[in-house]
Structures are given as C-alpha cells and as structure tokens.
Amino acid sequence: MLLIENTNKAICRILVDADSCPVKDIIIDLAANYGIEVIFIASMSHYSQHSQGFQWIYVDSLPQAVDMAISNLVQPGNVVVTQDYGLAAIILGKGGKVVSPRGKVFTCENIDLLLEQRNLEARIRKGGGRTKGPKALTKGDRQRFADNLIKIITAINQELPS
C-alpha cells in the first residue's frame, strides 16, 4: 500500500476503465484520501465483488461498450484511468485528463504519435507479423501512476475557483 499525503481536498471525479485496471487499490486509496468521487466502469463479463463506497457501472460485454460509457460520462476536468489510446484521444477532446495504469499521462501533444504507433503495430499484426506485448507491471509503474495521478488532481484543484 502506498502512503499518500493530502494537503487539500480536490473536487474532481475519476472515471476508471475497470475491465483490466491493475491499480484499483491505488485509486481507492487516493479517492478516500482526497475525497474524490470515483466511478468504475466495467463490462458484465468482468463482474466481481468490489469495494464498498464506490460506484460501479456495468455495461454490455460488447466491444467498446465500456469506452462508450466513459466517453458519455466524462466532463471537462474529469480524470480517466485507461490504457486505451483511442479512448484517451476522445477524453482529451472532451477536456478530460487521462493517465494510464503505468503512469503515462496522455496529452494533446503526445496522443497523435501514440495512435500512429498503435495503427502501425496493428498493420504489422494483420500482415502476419509479431509485435511486443506490454511488460509486466512493476512497482515503479505503480508509483509513477500514483505520483502522476496526484499531480493531475493537484493541478485540477488549483484550477478550480476558491
């Protein structure tokens, strides 16, 4: 468990692409510490017992159903936790902030390159080639995620009217 110090309460909301999110525990700790609303969105095929005190929304198991639910719920200034580049691009276009479970912060400046890399790798795989999959999540990735989520929350909090 990570120790996270809170100096002031942020008023924002975190939406989590929860189907394969390996950092739910960090999100729960941060949300409780900062008094932030969290909504976990998952497909019915990933239904399981979950933490009390947090809202869970379950959607059909159809492809992109979770992404559509998140994009419909997001508001400017919300934070979305996802590793999906396509969803990240949509959220950025709606004024949201996006961070991956590994702590990568998606921005308007880096999303186009990430989407192009994803497209290139998909074409390689479609042509019968192989691409590398993601590395195992490390302790450093988890700490980077926590650090960057705190930075995003702090920045949002500073932007809010007093």
C-alpha positions as a Python dict, from the first residue, in 0.01 Angstrom:
ca = {
    (1, 'M'): (0, 0, 0),
    (2, 'L'): (130, 343, -91),
    (3, 'L'): (136, 625, 159),
    (4, 'I'): (-26, 929, 4),
    (5, 'E'): (-33, 1261, 182),
    (6, 'N'): (-317, 1502, 117),
    (7, 'T'): (-279, 1873, 184),
    (8, 'N'): (-610, 1992, 43),
    (9, 'K'): (-932, 1844, -90),
    (10, 'A'): (-979, 1831, -466),
    (11, 'I'): (-1321, 1846, -619),
    (12, 'C'): (-1298, 1631, -926),
    (13, 'R'): (-1410, 1290, -1045),
    (14, 'I'): (-1213, 987, -1156),
    (15, 'L'): (-1359, 750, -1416),
    (16, 'V'): (-1186, 413, -1438),
    (17, 'D'): (-1177, 176, -1734),
    (18, 'A'): (-1202, -107, -1483),
    (19, 'D'): (-1203, -418, -1701),
    (20, 'S'): (-829, -471, -1670),
    (21, 'C'): (-714, -195, -1438),
    (22, 'P'): (-433, -323, -1214),
    (23, 'V'): (-418, -9, -994),
    (24, 'K'): (-770, 0, -849),
    (25, 'D'): (-624, -19, -498),
    (26, 'I'): (-421, 299, -553),
    (27, 'I'): (-724, 478, -697),
    (28, 'I'): (-935, 375, -398),
    (29, 'D'): (-670, 496, -152),
    (30, 'L'): (-628, 828, -331),
    (31, 'A'): (-1001, 883, -366),
    (32, 'A'): (-1059, 819, 2),
    (33, 'N'): (-771, 1048, 99),
    (34, 'Y'): (-869, 1334, -132),
    (35, 'G'): (-1246, 1297, -102),
    (36, 'I'): (-1284, 1235, -475),
    (37, 'E'): (-1576, 1064, -643),
    (38, 'V'): (-1472, 753, -836),
    (39, 'I'): (-1678, 563, -1088),
    (40, 'F'): (-1553, 225, -1202),
    (41, 'I'): (-1693, 120, -1540),
    (42, 'A'): (-1665, -245, -1645),
    (43, 'S'): (-1834, -492, -1876),
    (44, 'M'): (-2064, -759, -1735),
    (45, 'S'): (-1808, -1021, -1834),
    (46, 'H'): (-1578, -870, -1568),
    (47, 'Y'): (-1842, -855, -1293),
    (48, 'S'): (-1700, -930, -950),
    (49, 'Q'): (-1720, -826, -590),
    (50, 'H'): (-1593, -474, -547),
    (51, 'S'): (-1503, -215, -287),
    (52, 'Q'): (-1792, -69, -94),
    (53, 'G'): (-1839, 306, -107),
    (54, 'F'): (-1751, 341, -474),
    (55, 'Q'): (-1987, 348, -768),
    (56, 'W'): (-1964, 67, -1021),
    (57, 'I'): (-2136, 79, -1358),
    (58, 'Y'): (-2160, -242, -1557),
    (59, 'V'): (-2227, -233, -1930),
    (60, 'D'): (-2279, -495, -2201),
    (61, 'S'): (-1984, -710, -2292),
    (62, 'L'): (-1988, -576, -2648),
    (63, 'P'): (-1663, -434, -2786),
    (64, 'Q'): (-1617, -66, -2694),
    (65, 'A'): (-1917, -62, -2456),
    (66, 'V'): (-1701, 48, -2163),
    (67, 'D'): (-1531, 313, -2378),
    (68, 'M'): (-1868, 449, -2491),
    (69, 'A'): (-1997, 465, -2133),
    (70, 'I'): (-1687, 651, -2016),
    (71, 'S'): (-1697, 895, -2308),
    (72, 'N'): (-2065, 966, -2234),
    (73, 'L'): (-1997, 1029, -1864),
    (74, 'V'): (-1678, 1236, -1885),
    (75, 'Q'): (-1690, 1609, -1825),
    (76, 'P'): (-1415, 1870, -1863),
    (77, 'G'): (-1169, 1836, -1576),
    (78, 'N'): (-1254, 1473, -1500),
    (79, 'V'): (-968, 1225, -1481),
    (80, 'V'): (-989, 898, -1672),
    (81, 'V'): (-768, 600, -1598),
    (82, 'T'): (-726, 385, -1909),
    (83, 'Q'): (-459, 225, -2121),
    (84, 'D'): (-671, 260, -2437),
    (85, 'Y'): (-520, 520, -2672),
    (86, 'G'): (-842, 562, -2870),
    (87, 'L'): (-1044, 632, -2556),
    (88, 'A'): (-770, 867, -2434),
    (89, 'A'): (-799, 1070, -2756),
    (90, 'I'): (-1176, 1103, -2711),
    (91, 'I'): (-1139, 1209, -2347),
    (92, 'L'): (-873, 1468, -2431),
    (93, 'G'): (-1107, 1610, -2696),
    (94, 'K'): (-1375, 1649, -2430),
    (95, 'G'): (-1145, 1838, -2192),
    (96, 'G'): (-1067, 1546, -1963),
    (97, 'K'): (-732, 1439, -1822),
    (98, 'V'): (-602, 1088, -1891),
    (99, 'V'): (-343, 868, -1722),
    (100, 'S'): (-259, 504, -1786),
    (101, 'P'): (-221, 247, -1506),
    (102, 'R'): (156, 264, -1572),
    (103, 'G'): (155, 638, -1503),
    (104, 'K'): (177, 760, -1865),
    (105, 'V'): (-2, 1091, -1892),
    (106, 'F'): (-179, 1129, -2225),
    (107, 'T'): (-180, 1481, -2366),
    (108, 'C'): (-289, 1658, -2683),
    (109, 'E'): (82, 1677, -2766),
    (110, 'N'): (155, 1302, -2747),
    (111, 'I'): (-171, 1128, -2841),
    (112, 'D'): (-131, 1153, -3220),
    (113, 'L'): (205, 976, -3213),
    (114, 'L'): (70, 707, -2979),
    (115, 'L'): (-228, 646, -3208),
    (116, 'E'): (0, 624, -3511),
    (117, 'Q'): (224, 372, -3334),
    (118, 'R'): (-82, 166, -3240),
    (119, 'N'): (-202, 174, -3601),
    (120, 'L'): (140, 69, -3733),
    (121, 'E'): (157, -225, -3491),
    (122, 'A'): (-196, -333, -3586),
    (123, 'R'): (-97, -333, -3955),
    (124, 'I'): (211, -543, -3875),
    (125, 'R'): (-2, -796, -3686),
    (126, 'K'): (-267, -801, -3960),
    (127, 'G'): (10, -881, -4208),
    (128, 'G'): (118, -1181, -4002),
    (129, 'G'): (399, -1008, -3815),
    (130, 'R'): (457, -1002, -3443),
    (131, 'T'): (483, -709, -3206),
    (132, 'K'): (586, -695, -2844),
    (133, 'G'): (316, -705, -2580),
    (134, 'P'): (324, -496, -2265),
    (135, 'K'): (582, -571, -1999),
    (136, 'A'): (470, -685, -1655),
    (137, 'L'): (352, -401, -1430),
    (138, 'T'): (632, -306, -1190),
    (139, 'K'): (644, -138, -852),
    (140, 'G'): (795, 162, -1030),
    (141, 'D'): (498, 175, -1269),
    (142, 'R'): (258, 173, -974),
    (143, 'Q'): (449, 454, -801),
    (144, 'R'): (464, 657, -1125),
    (145, 'F'): (87, 612, -1159),
    (146, 'A'): (25, 733, -803),
    (147, 'D'): (263, 1028, -844),
    (148, 'N'): (112, 1139, -1175),
    (149, 'L'): (-246, 1096, -1056),
    (150, 'I'): (-165, 1315, -755),
    (151, 'K'): (-10, 1577, -988),
    (152, 'I'): (-321, 1576, -1207),
    (153, 'I'): (-555, 1604, -907),
    (154, 'T'): (-346, 1888, -762),
    (155, 'A'): (-347, 2074, -1094),
    (156, 'I'): (-724, 2037, -1127),
    (157, 'N'): (-769, 2152, -770),
    (158, 'Q'): (-562, 2464, -837),
    (159, 'E'): (-770, 2543, -1146),
    (160, 'L'): (-1097, 2529, -952),
    (161, 'P'): (-1245, 2851, -822),
    (162, 'S'): (-1190, 2903, -449),
}
